[in-house]
């Protein structure tokens, strides 16, 4: 029961990190300059290309651990 709860929590976190990846990197992927920065003049935000690696990695790690917990729960 605890394993499934933790796996579900990790799936939710994976989804939230995926949303952050989309918002902070994916929408702006064609705007980055040679320094890895993108400036949005409407909101005056500066987006960094490294955000894609950070948020994407967190999302994939949470998803992978959740899948391992689900699979391990089915075999025990």
ZADO-1210 file (C-alpha; in nm, 4 decimals, padded with zeros to 6 digits):
<atoms>
<atom x="00.0000" y="00.0000" z="00.0000" code="UNK" pos="1"/>
<atom x="00.2783" y="00.2436" z="00.0891" code="UNK" pos="2"/>
<atom x="00.4686" y="00.1513" z="-00.2276" code="UNK" pos="3"/>
<atom x="00.1684" y="00.2340" z="-00.4461" code="UNK" pos="4"/>
<atom x="00.1119" y="00.5630" z="-00.2634" code="UNK" pos="5"/>
<atom x="00.4738" y="00.6661" z="-00.3112" code="UNK" pos="6"/>
<atom x="00.4586" y="00.5608" z="-00.6771" code="UNK" pos="7"/>
<atom x="00.1446" y="00.7688" z="-00.7328" code="UNK" pos="8"/>
<atom x="00.3056" y="01.0669" z="-00.5602" code="UNK" pos="9"/>
<atom x="00.6086" y="01.0304" z="-00.7861" code="UNK" pos="10"/>
<atom x="00.3830" y="01.0158" z="-01.0925" code="UNK" pos="11"/>
<atom x="00.2169" y="01.3403" z="-00.9845" code="UNK" pos="12"/>
<atom x="00.5575" y="01.4997" z="-00.9285" code="UNK" pos="13"/>
<atom x="00.6689" y="01.3771" z="-01.2697" code="UNK" pos="14"/>
<atom x="00.3684" y="01.5469" z="-01.4268" code="UNK" pos="15"/>
<atom x="00.4355" y="01.8718" z="-01.2415" code="UNK" pos="16"/>
<atom x="00.8003" y="01.8678" z="-01.3443" code="UNK" pos="17"/>
<atom x="00.6929" y="01.7978" z="-01.7043" code="UNK" pos="18"/>
<atom x="00.4668" y="02.1033" z="-01.6918" code="UNK" pos="19"/>
<atom x="00.7583" y="02.3105" z="-01.5616" code="UNK" pos="20"/>
<atom x="00.9762" y="02.1704" z="-01.8425" code="UNK" pos="21"/>
<atom x="00.7182" y="02.2754" z="-02.0993" code="UNK" pos="22"/>
<atom x="00.6676" y="02.6204" z="-01.9484" code="UNK" pos="23"/>
<atom x="01.0324" y="02.7068" z="-01.8808" code="UNK" pos="24"/>
<atom x="01.2014" y="02.5420" z="-02.1801" code="UNK" pos="25"/>
<atom x="00.9962" y="02.3714" z="-02.4530" code="UNK" pos="26"/>
<atom x="00.7855" y="02.6747" z="-02.5502" code="UNK" pos="27"/>
<atom x="01.1013" y="02.8857" z="-02.5879" code="UNK" pos="28"/>
<atom x="01.3351" y="02.6298" z="-02.7511" code="UNK" pos="29"/>
<atom x="01.3651" y="02.8265" z="-03.0772" code="UNK" pos="30"/>
<atom x="01.4355" y="03.1578" z="-02.9017" code="UNK" pos="31"/>
<atom x="01.7613" y="03.0737" z="-02.7205" code="UNK" pos="32"/>
<atom x="02.0719" y="03.2630" z="-02.8280" code="UNK" pos="33"/>
<atom x="02.4338" y="03.1407" z="-02.8297" code="UNK" pos="34"/>
<atom x="02.4559" y="03.2053" z="-02.4543" code="UNK" pos="35"/>
<atom x="02.1549" y="02.9816" z="-02.3844" code="UNK" pos="36"/>
<atom x="01.9221" y="03.2653" z="-02.2871" code="UNK" pos="37"/>
<atom x="01.5871" y="03.3835" z="-02.4166" code="UNK" pos="38"/>
<atom x="01.4312" y="03.7178" z="-02.3252" code="UNK" pos="39"/>
<atom x="01.0531" y="03.7598" z="-02.3339" code="UNK" pos="40"/>
<atom x="00.9796" y="04.1325" z="-02.3721" code="UNK" pos="41"/>
<atom x="00.6132" y="04.0968" z="-02.2708" code="UNK" pos="42"/>
<atom x="00.6764" y="03.9452" z="-01.9283" code="UNK" pos="43"/>
<atom x="01.0385" y="04.0629" z="-01.9019" code="UNK" pos="44"/>
<atom x="01.1473" y="03.7096" z="-01.8079" code="UNK" pos="45"/>
<atom x="01.4785" y="03.5563" z="-01.9045" code="UNK" pos="46"/>
<atom x="01.4592" y="03.1835" z="-01.9759" code="UNK" pos="47"/>
<atom x="01.7684" y="02.9655" z="-01.9530" code="UNK" pos="48"/>
<atom x="01.8429" y="02.6692" z="-02.1754" code="UNK" pos="49"/>
<atom x="01.9716" y="02.4754" z="-01.8729" code="UNK" pos="50"/>
<atom x="01.6182" y="02.4739" z="-01.7328" code="UNK" pos="51"/>
<atom x="01.5303" y="02.2109" z="-01.9917" code="UNK" pos="52"/>
<atom x="01.7935" y="01.9758" z="-01.8571" code="UNK" pos="53"/>
<atom x="01.6969" y="02.0373" z="-01.4955" code="UNK" pos="54"/>
<atom x="01.3178" y="02.0079" z="-01.5230" code="UNK" pos="55"/>
<atom x="01.3322" y="01.7321" z="-01.7834" code="UNK" pos="56"/>
<atom x="01.5716" y="01.5253" z="-01.5733" code="UNK" pos="57"/>
<atom x="01.3592" y="01.5616" z="-01.2616" code="UNK" pos="58"/>
<atom x="01.0520" y="01.4546" z="-01.4558" code="UNK" pos="59"/>
<atom x="01.2206" y="01.1491" z="-01.6059" code="UNK" pos="60"/>
<atom x="01.3776" y="01.0420" z="-01.2758" code="UNK" pos="61"/>
<atom x="01.0440" y="01.0586" z="-01.0930" code="UNK" pos="62"/>
<atom x="00.8727" y="00.8705" z="-01.3747" code="UNK" pos="63"/>
<atom x="01.1405" y="00.5989" z="-01.3801" code="UNK" pos="64"/>
<atom x="01.1293" y="00.5452" z="-01.0030" code="UNK" pos="65"/>
<atom x="00.7484" y="00.5351" z="-01.0083" code="UNK" pos="66"/>
<atom x="00.7535" y="00.2727" z="-01.2838" code="UNK" pos="67"/>
<atom x="01.0086" y="00.0643" z="-01.0935" code="UNK" pos="68"/>
<atom x="00.7900" y="00.0798" z="-00.7815" code="UNK" pos="69"/>
<atom x="00.4814" y="-00.0221" z="-00.9784" code="UNK" pos="70"/>
<atom x="00.6622" y="-00.3115" z="-01.1478" code="UNK" pos="71"/>
<atom x="00.8253" y="-00.4264" z="-00.8232" code="UNK" pos="72"/>
<atom x="00.4863" y="-00.4164" z="-00.6525" code="UNK" pos="73"/>
<atom x="00.3365" y="-00.6486" z="-00.9123" code="UNK" pos="74"/>
<atom x="00.6076" y="-00.9130" z="-00.8644" code="UNK" pos="75"/>
<atom x="00.6067" y="-00.9272" z="-00.4858" code="UNK" pos="76"/>
</atoms>
